[in-house]
Amino acid sequence: MEDAFSIARLGRILRKNNILQSLKMFELDVLAKYMRTQKVPKGNPIIRQGDPALSLYLIASGRVSVWVKKGFRTAKVAELFPDQFFGEMALISQEPRNASVVAEEDTALFVLNRIHFEEVLMRNSAVAQEFRKVFFERKQVNRSVAQN
């Protein structure tokens, strides 16, 4: 973490996120210690479809769009806003990224690498179950949008 403002923002995001609410205080402390910040200018890609999965992203500020390419078509499947996350699907499936994510405006992110995602989040059975639920919901959305 870089400064008190970043720590306060991260604390707010972690408390507001329904998936993370079952984490114990010490797990939240460990999670906060492992996260780093990343700023992404408007229009820049954050992750690209097909890339290896290295991190989970929590949006501190800004807005991102999620795009899936299927054959010659590229479809926008979602827009995400502050306090939401992305990048979990490839971490859970251990497959390459299945979508690209682009900053629609200047965006600040908190980033958790794969090792710490598994160490802190996936070891908590309630959190792991919630992430898997979101994984299957998003996979279904991606599949249906790509087919239309």
N, C-alpha and C positions, 0 to 999 in steps of 0.2 A: 504494500500500500504506500502511496506516495505522500499523502498529507491528511490532516484532520478532516478536511472537507470530503475527500475521497472515502475515508473510513465511515463518516456519517452517512454518505450516500449509499455505500455498500450495506451498512446496517439497516437502512430503510428498505432497500430492495430485498434483502434476505428475510426481513420480518414480514413483508407484504406478499412474498411468494408462497402460494398455497402448498406447493410441492415440498418446500424446505421447512415447513412449520413443525414437522415431527423431529427435526434435528435437536439434539440436546445443546445446551449452552456451550459446552466445551467443543462440540463438533462445529458450531457456528464460529467459534474463535479460531479453530484450526483452519476452517474454510476461508475465513477472512485473511488469515496469515498467508495462505497460498495464492490468493488472487492477485493479479496485476492489472494495471489499467492500460487501455489502448485507445487512442483517438484516431478516428477514420474520417477524412474529409468527404464531403458530399460527392456522390458519383463513384467512389472507389469501391472495389470489391473487398469483401472481408474473407469470404471463403468461396472456393470454386468447386462446382460439381466435378467429381472424379478425383479430387485431391484427397490425400490421406487425412484421417480424423486425428487432430492433435489437441483440440481444446473445446470447452464449453464456453459460451458467451452469455453474459447478462447485460442487458441494455441499461445504462445509467441515464443517458439522455440521447435524444435524436430519434431517428426512425430508419428502419431497414426494410427492404423487400426481399422476398424469397422467390427464386426462379428455378423451374425444373425444365431441362431440355430433354425432349423425347424425339429421336430421329431428327427431322429438320425443324421441328417446332420448339419454341421456348414459351412457357406459360408462367405467369405470375401466380403463385399459389397462396401467398400471404404477405401481409404487412405486419411488422412487429414494432412495438413502442416501448418506452421506458418501463422497467420492472419485468419485462418479458425476457425469455431466454431462447437460444437456438444453438445448434451444434451437437445436441445430445443424441440424435438418431444414429449418426455414424459411430459415435463412441459406444453406444449400446450394441449395435450390430457388428461392430469391428470391421466394417466395410468402408470403401471410399465414400466421400461426401455424395449424397444423392440430390443435392441442390446447390445453387449458388446464392450467396447473400450479398446485397449491395447496399451501401449507405445512401439513403434517399435525402438525407441532410447531414450536416456535420454531426457525428455520432461519437459518444464516449461509451466505452465498454469495460466491463470487468471480465477478465479471462482466467479460466481455470484449466490447467493442462490435464491431459488424459490420466496420468498417474494419480494425481490428486483427486480427480473426479471419481476414479475407482476406489481410492483409499478412503475418502471421506463420505461421498454420497452413495455409492453403490453398496457399501458395507452396512448401511442403515436400511433394513428390509422395507420399512414403510416408504422411505424416499425412493428406493430402487423400484418398488412396485408402482409408485406414481410416475416416475420417469418412463417406465415401460408402457404404462397406460397412454401417456402423451405420445410416445413413440408410435404406437399402433394407430392412434387417432390421426397423427400427422401423415403417417405412411398411407393411410386410406385416402386422405385429402389429396396428397401428391399423385396417387394412382388415378383417382377419378378426374382430376384436372388435366393430367397428361393424356388421358384417353379421349377427352372431349375436343 
